[in-house]
Amino acid sequence: MDKEWNVTIGNASGKSFVNVYFNGKRYRYWNGKAIGVSLRSSDNEELLRSAFELKLMEGWRPKPRQIKKVQPAVKPPTLLEIIEKRLQRIEEQDYSFHYKRDCKWVTNLWRRYAEENGLVKVLPNKVTKAILTDFIIQAKWSPRTQKNVLTNFKILTKGELDSKLESIKLRRVKSELHKPIRNPQELLEDIKRYDLRLYLACVLTYGCLLRPHQEVRLLKWGDIDFERKIISLSGKRNKSGRNRVVPLSSFVIEALMNFSKKKRSEYILSSSDKPYNRDYLSLLWSRYKRTSNVLEEGVTLYSWRHHGAVKVFEKTGSLLKLQQVMGHSDMKVSLTYLRGLEVKQLDVEDLPEL
């Protein structure tokens, strides 16, 4: 029976070594370290070969060489890669449409800025305050836009640039005053003549203080209880994330009943069982705006919600009731909202006299 091993002497580039053949595999040895012998092949190749033969007869067997895999160096992510990864996580989670839209907008702004300024591969620790200031405080942007960019950029880079972004000082944003509609009845009649869907959207926005582009557009007949005279929206259906119940005024019920005489679908405004797209009411309002001689300058579809808020606060004087009917998650939001409306907060009797 042939031996399972064999030992020979080999040579490569003038240097000798010992070949050990075992189970069809060859193992090269330049010295006796593997068998515990302090001898190099260059010192005495025959003696080293004999030493390996002796060890093999005693039961020693060559071990396969452990090849260490060299792990490639992990490159730290660039700031753009971090931002894009954060955006991807945000888009995959249950955030609002506007939150996702704003984060995507700022991501695109930074990508464009990075490409134009050679910062695509810049690491977070290499981004200076000067770079951030130049990106955020752009002359073409209003103070409000700059504030929005900074707010969303903080979200997208949280934990990376916090101290540098906090140190950036912006110009103060001046508050805008949303004036109530001066001629609501005349304007509603004009809208009604133009388009019944737009008319109903305005009535629901004003009379129930629903958000037109989301809550009104997606409102279903099943959300309305005519017997109890309420609209019920689950937390998933409104911005605050809380269940919302809104009472129905008589003029809102009348508008709904008249509109319901048409062929009903699942969604109130839509003529099919699918809702209109997000921009539908904006487009309809823009078309109406171009044709109307009644519409005052500065009045938008959202002005009906502002106007409704003014009326609620004037009638009740209660910030809590305003919060409830507006569907705000926090009273601070309602207070901030109220500051932007033309609401008389003092009576003439409260003013000083001569």
C-alpha positions in Angstrom: 0.0 0.0 0.0 1.4 3.4 -1.0 2.2 5.9 1.8 -0.4 8.6 2.2 2.5 11.1 2.3 5.8 11.9 0.6 8.5 14.4 1.2 10.8 15.9 -1.4 13.1 18.9 -1.8 12.1 21.7 -4.1 13.8 24.8 -5.4 12.5 28.2 -6.5 14.7 31.0 -7.7 17.8 29.3 -6.3 16.2 28.8 -2.8 15.5 25.3 -1.6 12.5 24.2 0.5 10.8 21.0 1.6 7.7 19.7 -0.2 5.3 17.6 1.9 2.6 15.8 -0.1 -0.3 14.6 2.0 -3.7 13.4 0.7 -3.1 14.8 -2.7 -2.1 18.3 -1.5 1.3 19.9 -1.4 2.6 21.9 1.5 5.8 24.0 1.3 8.1 24.6 4.3 11.2 26.8 4.3 12.0 25.9 7.8 11.2 23.4 10.6 9.0 25.7 12.7 5.8 23.7 11.9 7.4 20.5 13.5 9.2 22.3 16.3 12.7 22.0 14.8 15.0 25.0 14.7 16.4 24.4 11.2 16.2 26.3 7.9 16.2 24.7 4.5 19.0 27.0 3.5 21.1 25.5 6.3 20.6 21.8 5.5 17.8 20.9 3.1 18.4 17.1 3.4 18.4 17.2 7.2 15.2 19.2 7.2 13.6 16.7 4.8 14.5 13.8 7.1 13.1 15.7 10.1 9.8 16.1 8.4 9.7 12.3 7.4 10.4 11.4 11.0 7.6 13.6 12.3 5.2 12.1 9.7 6.0 8.6 10.8 5.4 9.6 14.4 1.9 10.8 13.4 2.4 14.5 12.7 0.2 15.8 9.9 0.4 19.1 8.0 -2.3 21.6 8.8 -3.9 23.6 6.0 -2.8 27.2 6.1 -5.3 29.6 7.5 -5.7 32.3 4.9 -6.6 35.6 6.6 -9.1 37.5 4.7 -8.2 41.2 4.6 -11.3 43.2 5.3 -11.5 46.3 3.1 -11.2 49.5 5.0 -14.7 50.9 5.7 -15.0 54.3 4.3 -16.9 56.8 6.6 -20.1 58.0 4.9 -20.1 61.5 3.4 -22.5 64.1 4.6 -24.6 63.7 1.4 -24.8 59.9 2.0 -25.9 60.4 5.6 -28.6 62.9 4.5 -29.9 60.6 1.7 -30.0 57.6 4.1 -32.0 59.7 6.7 -34.4 60.8 4.0 -34.9 57.2 2.9 -35.8 56.2 6.5 -38.2 59.2 6.8 -40.0 58.3 3.6 -40.4 54.7 4.8 -42.0 55.7 8.0 -45.5 57.1 8.8 -44.7 60.8 8.7 -47.0 63.4 7.2 -46.9 64.3 3.5 -45.6 67.8 4.2 -42.8 66.5 6.6 -41.6 64.1 3.9 -41.9 66.7 1.2 -39.9 69.3 3.1 -37.1 66.8 4.0 -36.9 65.8 0.3 -36.8 69.4 -0.8 -33.9 70.3 1.6 -32.0 67.1 0.5 -32.2 68.2 -3.1 -31.0 71.7 -2.2 -28.0 70.3 -0.4 -27.2 67.8 -3.2 -27.3 70.7 -5.8 -25.2 72.9 -3.5 -22.6 70.1 -2.9 -22.3 69.4 -6.6 -21.8 73.1 -7.5 -19.2 73.6 -4.7 -17.3 70.3 -4.9 -18.7 69.0 -1.6 -20.3 65.7 -2.8 -17.6 63.6 -1.0 -17.1 65.9 2.0 -17.3 64.2 5.4 -19.4 65.7 8.3 -16.3 66.7 10.3 -14.9 68.6 7.4 -18.0 70.8 7.0 -17.3 74.2 8.5 -19.7 76.7 9.9 -18.8 79.0 7.0 -20.0 76.3 4.5 -23.2 75.8 6.4 -23.9 79.6 6.6 -23.2 80.0 2.9 -25.7 77.2 2.1 -28.5 78.3 4.5 -28.3 82.1 4.3 -28.7 82.5 0.5 -29.7 86.0 -0.7 -32.2 84.6 -3.1 -34.2 83.1 -0.1 -36.5 85.0 2.2 -35.9 84.8 6.0 -38.8 82.4 6.2 -37.3 80.1 3.6 -33.9 80.2 5.3 -35.6 79.2 8.6 -37.4 76.3 6.9 -34.1 75.1 5.3 -32.3 75.3 8.6 -35.1 73.5 10.5 -35.2 70.6 8.1 -31.4 70.4 7.6 -31.1 69.9 11.4 -33.5 67.0 11.1 -31.5 65.4 8.3 -28.1 65.9 10.0 -29.1 65.3 13.6 -26.0 64.3 15.6 -23.6 65.3 13.0 -23.6 69.1 12.8 -25.7 70.1 15.8 -23.4 72.7 17.5 -22.5 74.3 14.2 -26.1 74.7 13.0 -27.2 76.0 16.4 -24.6 78.8 16.1 -26.1 80.1 12.8 -28.1 83.2 13.4 -30.9 84.1 11.0 -32.8 87.3 10.4 -36.0 87.4 12.3 -39.1 86.2 10.4 -41.8 88.9 10.4 -45.2 87.5 11.2 -47.8 87.6 8.4 -51.3 88.7 9.2 -54.1 86.5 7.7 -57.1 88.8 7.3 -60.6 87.3 7.5 -62.7 87.2 4.3 -64.7 90.5 4.1 -67.6 89.2 1.9 -68.0 85.5 2.8 -71.6 85.1 1.6 -71.1 86.9 -1.7 -67.9 85.0 -2.3 -69.5 81.6 -1.6 -72.3 82.4 -4.0 -69.8 83.3 -6.7 -67.9 80.1 -6.0 -71.1 78.1 -6.1 -71.9 79.4 -9.6 -68.4 78.5 -10.8 -68.1 74.9 -9.4 -70.2 73.0 -6.8 -67.3 70.8 -5.7 -65.2 73.9 -4.9 -68.1 75.5 -3.2 -68.6 72.4 -0.9 -64.9 72.3 -0.2 -65.1 76.0 1.0 -68.2 75.4 3.1 -66.5 72.4 4.8 -63.3 74.3 5.3 -65.1 77.3 6.8 -68.0 75.6 8.6 -66.1 72.6 10.0 -62.5 74.1 9.9 -61.3 71.0 8.1 -58.0 71.2 6.2 -59.0 71.5 2.5 -56.2 69.7 0.7 -56.2 66.6 3.0 -59.2 66.3 5.3 -61.8 67.7 2.9 -60.4 66.1 -0.2 -60.3 62.6 1.5 -63.7 63.1 3.3 -66.0 60.1 2.8 -69.8 59.9 3.1 -69.2 57.3 5.8 -67.5 59.9 7.9 -70.7 61.9 8.2 -73.5 61.1 10.7 -76.5 63.2 9.6 -78.6 62.0 12.4 -76.2 63.1 15.1 -74.9 66.0 12.9 -71.2 65.3 13.2 -68.2 64.5 11.1 -65.9 61.9 12.7 -62.2 61.5 11.6 -59.8 58.9 13.1 -56.3 59.9 14.1 -54.9 58.5 10.9 -57.1 60.9 8.9 -55.9 64.2 10.3 -52.7 66.1 11.0 -52.8 66.0 14.8 -52.9 62.2 14.9 -55.9 62.3 17.3 -59.5 61.3 16.7 -61.5 64.3 15.8 -65.3 64.9 16.0 -66.7 68.1 14.4 -70.3 69.3 14.7 -72.2 70.2 11.6 -73.9 73.6 11.2 -77.2 73.8 9.4 -75.7 75.5 6.4 -73.1 72.8 6.1 -75.7 70.0 6.3 -77.8 71.8 3.6 -74.8 72.1 1.3 -74.0 68.4 1.8 -77.6 67.3 1.2 -77.9 69.3 -2.0 -74.6 67.9 -3.2 -75.6 64.4 -2.3 -78.5 64.5 -4.8 -75.9 63.8 -7.4 -74.7 60.2 -7.9 -72.8 59.3 -4.7 -69.4 57.7 -4.6 -67.3 56.7 -1.6 -65.5 60.1 -1.5 -67.7 63.2 -1.2 -65.9 65.4 -3.8 -64.9 62.7 -6.2 -67.2 61.2 -8.9 -65.5 57.8 -8.5 -64.4 55.6 -5.7 -60.9 57.1 -5.7 -60.1 60.5 -4.2 -58.8 63.4 -6.3 -55.1 63.9 -6.3 -53.4 66.2 -3.8 -53.2 69.2 -6.1 -56.8 69.0 -7.4 -58.3 71.7 -5.2 -55.4 74.0 -5.6 -55.7 73.7 -9.4 -59.5 74.3 -9.2 -59.0 77.3 -7.0 -56.4 78.8 -9.4 -58.8 78.4 -12.3 -61.6 80.1 -10.3 -59.2 82.9 -9.2 -58.5 83.8 -12.9 -62.2 84.2 -13.7 -63.6 85.8 -10.5 -64.4 89.5 -10.1 -65.5 89.0 -6.5 -62.4 87.3 -5.0 -60.3 89.8 -3.0 -56.5 89.9 -3.4 -54.7 87.6 -1.0 -57.6 85.3 -0.3 -56.7 81.6 -0.8 -58.6 78.4 -0.3 -57.0 78.1 3.2 -58.4 81.6 4.0 -61.7 79.9 4.7 -60.1 78.0 7.6 -58.5 81.2 8.9 -61.9 83.0 8.7 -63.6 80.1 10.5 -61.0 80.3 13.3 -61.6 84.0 13.7 -65.3 83.5 14.1 -64.9 80.6 16.6 -62.6 82.7 18.8 -64.8 85.8 18.5 -67.9 83.8 19.5 -66.4 81.8 22.4 -63.2 83.7 23.5 -61.9 80.2 24.3 -58.5 79.0 23.2 -59.4 75.5 24.3 -62.4 75.4 22.0 -60.4 76.8 19.2 -57.8 74.1 19.7 -60.5 71.4 19.6 -62.3 72.6 16.5 -59.1 73.3 14.6 -57.8 69.8 15.4 -54.5 71.1 16.8 -52.4 68.6 18.8 -51.2 71.3 21.3 -52.7 74.6 22.6 -49.4 76.3 21.7 -50.1 75.6 18.1 -53.5 77.2 18.4 -52.0 80.3 20.1 -49.4 80.6 17.4 -52.1 80.2 14.8 -54.2 82.9 16.5 -51.4 85.4 16.5 -51.4 85.3 12.7 -55.1 86.1 12.4 -56.7 89.5 12.5 -58.4 89.0 15.8 -59.3 91.9 18.1 -57.7 91.0 21.5 -58.6 94.3 23.2 -61.8 96.2 23.6 -61.8 100.0 23.2 -62.6 100.2 26.9 -59.3 98.5 27.7 -57.3 101.3 26.0 -56.1 104.4 27.9 -58.1 107.6 27.9 -57.3 111.3 28.2 
